[in-house]
């Protein structure tokens, strides 16, 4: 009886694999290392058990997916495996749709064939675009602004359609901005090349491997003019997946989208200040043009996460910065030591 974690070598997947193990689940990881490293699987095993099952496979390979379900007694799936770079999705939309939607379809078909009826799906607050009302609730209009966001939107719609007619129940977690790292310092975010996201860049600037942080605009309609996001600690986020599986095991039916955030926003400048306090390092920055496609501000309504999943974020921005910094200092080259 095991939980299949697709994309379990990735940033959120690896932390979730550990959280599932800690909660008493057996775990099977599938990953094709498209944007992750075998060393992440080693790190998960070191924190859990050397026996943790791992299969290197591409989810677009139907036979390989079927074999995973034949060789392991899977009771539920947590589906992370997907491409996630917004800018790349703009220049290569068909690759994004093929991978993100095709992988999901392969997983869904295999689940239905093998009578597996519990799915926790990795979605994103990007499905909301710029919300009109804050905090943004799950009933807000969805209007993703990038091909990446639309792959997440289409995926949610596919899951809802399948849940309506087949014996399948799903929780679709709409992540806000995951940051931080496992408290051991052995598991964390390992972006390929120059990071796109704020916190890995802030850590590189604090660590001295990058000169200056570009701040994308200080003229937004926010208290200090910089963009505001709802940063959520990746370990809290991992726990939300465990909670979602428990709700599904309790007999929940249908497909339900749930925000996963802290419920409060932090601006870019506030985050830089928190990182400066925690690291004790100067973080030089330069305000540059707004980044095309960025929303000014967004943070989550978290009532549903609490009422439906019984989950609430426990860790604040300082703990996020502290844990991310520890991971960064102990693994300056990420998993490529
Ligand atoms: N940001 C920034 N400089 C960077 C990267 C990001 O000022 O080099 C800002 C960005 O404009 C946004 C926030 O940091 O307001 C979070 O950006 P990130 O790319 O991490 O997440 P997302 O845009 O997906 O919310």
Boltz pocket constraint, residues with backbone or C-beta under 6 A from the ligand:
constraints:
  - pocket:
      binder: B
      contacts: [[A, 177], [A, 196], [A, 197], [A, 198], [A, 199], [A, 201], [A, 213], [A, 214], [A, 215], [A, 216], [A, 217], [A, 226], [A, 227], [A, 228], [A, 229], [A, 268], [A, 291], [A, 294], [A, 295], [A, 296]]
      max_distance: 6.0
